[in-house]
């Protein structure tokens, strides 16, 4: 009989280490979630500092009320794809809102952020094309490129000069399009892409540019459009992809563009065509959240105050983020066992952060990954810093050496 799990034999060693240390990062269960920043885990009230809920909108009263009303009026799901019975008035309303918010001519709604990249890249690129992607790109970008059949070239992370060299070496005699794909904020380290410089490179070589603003939408820029807007080159980006599972506080994905032919993807993008559409309650919550983001920057201002507070508090302990201040605070920890021990002790102390390790992390680094929310109180952020300090003392750790 075929052993379908034999290929995972190496993972057994890692699982054995988790069992020996008494930690189970894949088994964390939110037994209750009384707010955007708290949960009950293993019966313990826990501060959440690893949810990507940057604006805290998952518990916004207006979003909850909109979702409840849609649930009661339209039921729990569409039971069909957008090209069948799965297009409701709410889906079209969200697409209009996204186009208006980004000041773009067209917007396309996907069921998840992962599928947005999968659907856009696999449809727009083909076997004759070349796609250049940042080496630290998210898995969905890699997978979308793989499905496209295009030639894929990685360039060094956040290195416009390397991108320029690789574009300059391309053999363009066979025709085909050239597409560059980057992220506004990279999810593991929290560092920003140099969008302004990348735009100059793509313009010089006649390439198209897609920016995934998943972790920067709602956070950066005067209108919360992301890093491209903050860099002053938003109009130079050909397509922007994003997700609802971060700042919007629910689930879904999207793509916006000034090219009205984006509508053609409804007929050729398989992840769009063959996936059930978002449930009405989710769409209604997203619409309310987008309107909240569009209406003003008070949530962004609150988020940035919290970012600065947590950065200062951790730095005072000798812990410094890998990237400049931003919604993602990635703290490097040397060694897998040290990382697992520290993470487990933090969880027992009532603080949940993300555990990030290879192969999900760039350059094989081990990270305690925090994400800040506008919904965090000053007291909660101070408690997080206190927990880091107490855990370190209890483990006999040198905090300065863990950064």
C-alpha positions as CSV (number, residue, x, y, z in Angstrom):
1,X,0.0,0.0,0.0
2,X,1.2,3.5,-0.8
3,X,2.4,5.5,2.1
4,X,1.0,9.0,1.3
5,X,2.6,10.6,4.3
6,X,6.1,9.3,3.9
7,X,7.2,12.6,2.4
8,X,6.6,14.3,5.7
9,X,8.9,12.1,7.8
10,X,11.2,15.0,8.6
11,X,8.3,16.9,10.2
12,X,8.0,14.2,12.8
13,X,11.2,15.5,14.5
14,X,9.8,19.0,14.7
15,X,6.6,17.6,16.2
16,X,8.5,15.6,18.7
17,X,10.3,18.8,19.8
18,X,7.0,20.6,20.3
19,X,5.7,17.8,22.4
20,X,8.8,17.8,24.5
21,X,8.6,21.5,25.2
22,X,4.9,21.4,25.8
23,X,3.9,23.9,23.1
24,X,1.5,23.5,20.2
25,X,1.4,26.6,18.0
26,X,-0.8,24.8,15.4
27,X,-3.4,23.9,18.1
28,X,-4.1,27.3,19.6
29,X,-7.9,27.6,19.9
30,X,-9.7,30.9,20.6
31,X,-12.4,29.4,22.9
32,X,-14.0,32.8,23.3
33,X,-13.3,36.2,21.7
34,X,-15.0,38.9,23.8
35,X,-13.3,41.7,21.8
36,X,-10.9,42.5,19.0
37,X,-8.0,42.4,21.3
38,X,-8.8,39.6,23.8
39,X,-9.6,35.9,23.7
40,X,-9.9,33.0,26.0
41,X,-7.1,30.4,25.3
42,X,-6.8,27.3,27.4
43,X,-9.3,28.9,29.8
44,X,-7.1,31.9,30.3
45,X,-7.9,35.5,29.3
46,X,-5.3,36.5,26.7
47,X,-4.3,39.7,25.0
48,X,-4.1,39.2,21.3
49,X,-1.1,40.7,19.7
50,X,-1.0,38.6,16.5
51,X,-4.3,38.9,14.7
52,X,-3.5,41.5,11.9
53,X,-6.8,43.2,13.0
54,X,-5.0,46.5,12.4
55,X,-8.1,48.8,12.7
56,X,-10.0,46.6,15.2
57,X,-13.0,46.6,12.8
58,X,-14.0,42.9,13.5
59,X,-15.9,44.2,16.5
60,X,-17.1,47.5,15.1
61,X,-20.8,48.0,16.1
62,X,-21.7,49.3,12.6
63,X,-20.1,46.3,10.9
64,X,-21.8,43.8,13.2
65,X,-25.2,45.5,12.8
66,X,-24.8,45.4,9.0
67,X,-23.8,41.7,9.0
68,X,-26.7,40.8,11.3
69,X,-29.2,42.6,9.1
70,X,-27.8,40.9,5.9
71,X,-27.9,37.5,7.6
72,X,-31.5,37.9,8.5
73,X,-32.6,39.2,5.1
74,X,-30.4,37.1,2.8
75,X,-29.4,34.0,4.7
76,X,-26.1,32.4,5.4
77,X,-24.6,32.0,1.9
78,X,-25.1,32.4,-1.8
79,X,-24.3,28.7,-2.5
80,X,-22.9,29.7,-5.9
81,X,-20.1,31.4,-7.7
82,X,-20.2,35.0,-9.0
83,X,-20.8,33.8,-12.6
84,X,-23.7,31.7,-11.5
85,X,-26.2,32.7,-8.8
86,X,-23.6,34.2,-6.5
87,X,-23.7,37.9,-7.4
88,X,-25.9,39.9,-5.0
89,X,-26.4,43.6,-4.9
90,X,-23.9,43.7,-2.0
91,X,-21.1,42.3,-4.0
92,X,-21.5,45.0,-6.7
93,X,-21.8,47.7,-4.0
94,X,-18.5,46.6,-2.4
95,X,-16.8,46.7,-5.8
96,X,-18.1,50.2,-6.5
97,X,-16.9,51.3,-3.0
98,X,-13.4,49.9,-3.6
99,X,-13.1,51.6,-7.0
100,X,-14.2,54.9,-5.4
101,X,-11.9,54.5,-2.4
102,X,-8.9,53.9,-4.7
103,X,-10.1,56.3,-7.3
104,X,-9.8,53.6,-9.9
105,X,-12.2,52.7,-12.8
106,X,-12.6,49.0,-12.0
107,X,-12.6,46.7,-9.0
108,X,-13.0,42.9,-8.7
109,X,-14.1,41.1,-5.6
110,X,-12.7,37.7,-4.7
111,X,-13.6,35.3,-1.9
112,X,-10.2,35.5,-0.1
113,X,-7.1,37.5,-0.4
114,X,-5.2,34.4,-1.4
115,X,-7.5,33.8,-4.3
116,X,-7.2,37.4,-5.4
117,X,-3.5,37.0,-6.1
118,X,-4.1,33.5,-7.5
119,X,-6.8,34.7,-9.8
120,X,-5.2,37.9,-11.0
121,X,-1.7,36.4,-11.7
122,X,-2.9,33.1,-13.2
123,X,-5.2,35.1,-15.6
124,X,-3.0,38.0,-16.6
125,X,0.3,36.1,-17.2
126,X,0.8,33.2,-19.6
127,X,3.5,30.9,-21.0
128,X,5.0,33.7,-23.2
129,X,5.3,36.2,-20.3
130,X,7.9,36.8,-17.6
131,X,7.0,37.7,-14.0
132,X,9.6,39.1,-11.7
133,X,8.7,38.8,-8.0
134,X,10.4,39.9,-4.8
135,X,12.1,36.9,-3.2
136,X,10.1,37.4,0.0
137,X,6.8,37.3,-1.7
138,X,3.8,35.6,0.0
139,X,3.0,32.0,-1.0
140,X,-0.1,33.1,-2.9
141,X,2.1,35.2,-5.3
142,X,4.3,32.2,-5.9
143,X,1.3,29.9,-6.5
144,X,-0.4,32.4,-8.8
145,X,2.8,32.6,-10.9
146,X,3.1,28.8,-11.0
147,X,-0.5,28.5,-12.2
148,X,0.1,31.1,-14.9
149,X,2.8,29.1,-16.7
150,X,4.9,32.2,-17.1
151,X,8.7,32.3,-16.6
152,X,9.2,33.4,-13.0
153,X,12.4,35.3,-11.9
154,X,13.0,36.3,-8.3
155,X,14.9,39.4,-7.5
156,X,16.6,40.3,-4.2
157,X,14.2,41.5,-1.5
158,X,13.5,45.2,-1.7
159,X,16.3,45.7,-4.1
160,X,15.4,48.0,-7.1
161,X,18.9,47.8,-8.5
162,X,18.8,44.0,-8.7
163,X,15.4,44.2,-10.4
164,X,16.8,46.7,-12.8
165,X,19.7,44.4,-13.7
166,X,17.5,41.4,-14.2
167,X,15.0,43.3,-16.4
168,X,18.0,44.6,-18.4
169,X,19.2,41.1,-19.1
170,X,15.8,39.8,-20.3
171,X,15.6,38.6,-23.9
172,X,12.5,40.4,-25.2
173,X,12.8,39.1,-28.8
174,X,10.1,36.4,-28.2
175,X,7.5,39.0,-27.3
176,X,5.3,38.5,-24.2
177,X,4.6,40.8,-21.4
178,X,6.8,41.6,-18.4
179,X,5.2,41.9,-15.0
180,X,6.7,42.9,-11.6
181,X,5.0,41.9,-8.4
182,X,5.8,43.2,-5.0
183,X,4.1,43.7,-1.6
184,X,3.6,47.1,0.1
185,X,4.3,45.6,3.5
186,X,5.9,42.2,3.9
187,X,4.0,40.1,6.4
188,X,6.8,38.4,8.3
189,X,9.3,41.2,8.9
190,X,7.0,44.1,8.5
191,X,9.3,46.0,6.1
192,X,8.1,48.3,3.4
193,X,8.8,48.1,-0.3
194,X,10.6,51.0,-2.0
195,X,7.6,51.6,-4.3
196,X,8.9,54.9,-5.7
197,X,12.2,53.4,-6.9
198,X,10.4,50.2,-8.2
199,X,8.1,52.4,-10.2
200,X,11.1,54.1,-11.8
201,X,12.6,50.7,-12.8
202,X,9.4,49.3,-14.2
203,X,8.8,52.5,-16.2
204,X,12.3,52.4,-17.6
205,X,11.8,48.8,-18.9
206,X,8.2,49.0,-20.0
207,X,7.0,46.5,-17.4
208,X,3.6,46.4,-15.6
209,X,3.6,46.6,-11.8
210,X,1.2,44.9,-9.3
211,X,1.4,45.8,-5.6
212,X,-0.2,43.6,-3.0
213,X,-1.3,46.0,-0.2
214,X,-2.7,43.3,2.0
215,X,-0.9,44.5,5.2
216,X,-0.8,48.2,4.3
217,X,-4.4,48.9,3.2
218,X,-6.1,51.0,5.8
219,X,-2.7,51.7,7.5
220,X,-0.5,53.8,5.2
221,X,-1.3,56.8,3.0
222,X,-3.5,59.9,3.5
223,X,-6.6,57.9,2.5
224,X,-5.4,54.5,3.8
225,X,-4.8,53.2,0.3
226,X,-1.4,51.7,1.2
227,X,2.3,52.2,0.7
228,X,2.0,53.1,-3.0
229,X,-0.2,56.1,-2.0
230,X,2.1,57.0,0.8
231,X,5.0,57.0,-1.6
232,X,3.2,59.4,-3.9
233,X,3.2,57.0,-6.9
234,X,-0.2,55.3,-6.5
235,X,-1.3,56.3,-10.1
236,X,1.9,54.6,-11.5
237,X,0.8,51.2,-10.1
238,X,-1.1,49.2,-12.7
239,X,-3.0,46.9,-10.4
240,X,-3.4,46.8,-6.6
241,X,-4.4,43.6,-4.9
242,X,-5.6,43.5,-1.3
243,X,-7.5,41.5,1.3
244,X,-10.3,42.1,3.8
245,X,-8.8,39.8,6.5
246,X,-6.5,42.5,7.9
247,X,-7.7,46.1,8.3
248,X,-11.2,45.4,7.1
249,X,-11.7,42.8,9.8
250,X,-13.5,40.1,7.8
251,X,-12.6,37.9,4.9
252,X,-12.4,38.5,1.1
253,X,-9.9,39.8,-1.5
254,X,-9.9,42.4,-4.3
255,X,-8.1,43.9,-7.2
256,X,-8.5,47.5,-8.5
257,X,-7.2,49.0,-11.7
258,X,-7.7,52.0,-14.0
259,X,-8.0,49.6,-16.9
260,X,-11.7,48.8,-17.5
261,X,-10.7,45.6,-19.1
262,X,-10.2,44.2,-15.6
263,X,-13.8,43.1,-16.0
264,X,-12.6,40.5,-18.5
265,X,-11.1,38.5,-15.5
266,X,-14.7,37.6,-14.6
267,X,-14.6,35.3,-17.6
268,X,-11.1,33.9,-17.5
269,X,-10.0,33.9,-13.8
270,X,-10.6,30.4,-12.5
271,X,-10.3,31.2,-8.8
272,X,-13.0,33.8,-9.4
273,X,-15.3,31.7,-11.6
274,X,-15.2,28.5,-9.7
275,X,-15.4,29.6,-6.1
276,X,-18.6,30.3,-4.1
277,X,-19.0,34.0,-3.5
278,X,-18.7,35.7,-0.2
279,X,-21.8,35.2,2.1
280,X,-24.1,38.3,2.4
281,X,-23.2,38.9,6.0
282,X,-19.5,39.1,5.2
283,X,-20.1,41.4,2.3
284,X,-22.3,43.7,4.4
285,X,-19.6,43.8,7.2
286,X,-16.9,44.6,4.6
287,X,-19.0,47.4,3.1
288,X,-19.5,49.0,6.5
289,X,-15.8,48.7,7.2
290,X,-14.8,50.2,3.9
291,X,-17.1,53.1,4.5
292,X,-15.5,53.5,7.9
293,X,-12.0,53.6,6.4
294,X,-13.1,56.0,3.7
295,X,-14.8,58.4,6.1
296,X,-11.7,59.5,8.0
297,X,-8.3,58.7,9.5
298,X,-9.1,58.6,13.2
299,X,-8.6,54.8,13.4
300,X,-5.3,55.2,11.5
301,X,-4.2,57.9,13.9
302,X,-5.1,55.7,16.9
303,X,-3.3,52.7,15.3
304,X,-0.1,54.7,14.8
305,X,-0.1,55.9,18.4
306,X,-0.3,52.3,19.5
307,X,2.4,51.3,17.2
308,X,4.8,53.9,18.6
309,X,3.9,52.9,22.2
310,X,4.6,49.2,21.7
311,X,7.8,49.9,19.8
312,X,9.0,52.2,22.6
313,X,8.0,49.7,25.3
314,X,9.8,46.8,23.7
315,X,12.9,48.9,22.8
316,X,13.2,49.9,26.4
317,X,13.5,46.2,27.3
318,X,16.3,45.8,24.7
319,X,13.9,44.3,22.1
320,X,14.1,46.0,18.7
321,X,11.9,45.3,15.7
322,X,13.7,44.1,12.5
323,X,11.8,46.8,10.5
324,X,11.0,50.5,11.2
325,X,7.8,51.2,13.2
326,X,4.8,49.7,11.5
327,X,1.8,47.5,12.3
328,X,4.0,44.4,12.2
329,X,6.7,44.1,14.9
330,X,9.0,41.2,14.2
331,X,11.5,40.3,17.0
332,X,14.3,37.9,16.0
333,X,15.1,35.0,18.4
334,X,18.1,32.9,17.9
335,X,17.4,29.2,17.8
336,X,14.2,27.1,17.3
337,X,14.1,25.7,20.9
338,X,14.6,29.2,22.4
339,X,11.9,30.6,20.1
340,X,9.3,27.9,21.1
341,X,10.1,28.2,24.7
342,X,9.7,32.0,24.7
343,X,6.5,31.8,22.7
344,X,4.9,29.2,25.0
345,X,5.8,31.1,28.1
346,X,4.3,34.3,26.7
347,X,1.1,32.4,25.9
348,X,0.9,31.1,29.5
349,X,1.5,34.7,30.7
350,X,-1.6,35.7,28.8
351,X,-0.1,37.2,25.6
352,X,-0.6,35.7,22.2
353,X,1.9,36.6,19.4
354,X,2.6,34.8,16.2
355,X,5.3,32.1,16.1
356,X,7.1,32.4,12.8
357,X,9.8,30.1,11.6
358,X,11.3,28.5,8.5
359,X,10.2,27.8,5.8
360,X,7.6,30.6,6.3
361,X,10.2,33.2,7.2
362,X,12.8,34.8,4.9
363,X,16.4,33.9,5.3
364,X,15.6,31.1,7.8
365,X,15.1,33.5,10.7
366,X,13.0,32.7,13.8
367,X,10.6,35.3,14.9
368,X,8.1,36.4,17.5
369,X,5.8,38.4,15.3
370,X,3.5,40.9,16.9
371,X,0.8,42.9,15.2
372,X,-0.7,46.1,16.6
373,X,-4.4,47.1,16.5
374,X,-6.1,50.5,16.9
375,X,-8.4,48.7,19.4
376,X,-5.6,48.0,21.8
377,X,-5.7,50.1,25.0
378,X,-2.6,51.7,26.4
379,X,-3.0,49.4,29.4
380,X,-3.0,46.3,27.2
381,X,0.2,47.3,25.4
382,X,1.9,48.0,28.7
383,X,0.8,44.6,29.9
384,X,2.4,43.0,26.8
385,X,5.7,44.7,27.6
386,X,5.5,43.6,31.2
387,X,4.8,40.0,30.1
388,X,7.9,40.0,27.8
389,X,10.1,41.3,30.6
390,X,8.7,38.7,33.2
391,X,9.0,35.8,30.8
392,X,12.6,36.7,29.9
393,X,13.5,36.9,33.6
394,X,11.8,33.6,34.3
395,X,13.7,31.9,31.5
396,X,17.0,33.6,32.5
397,X,17.1,35.3,29.1
398,X,19.1,38.3,28.0
399,X,16.5,40.4,26.3
400,X,19.1,42.4,24.4
401,X,20.5,39.1,23.0
402,X,17.1,38.1,21.8
403,X,16.5,41.1,19.6
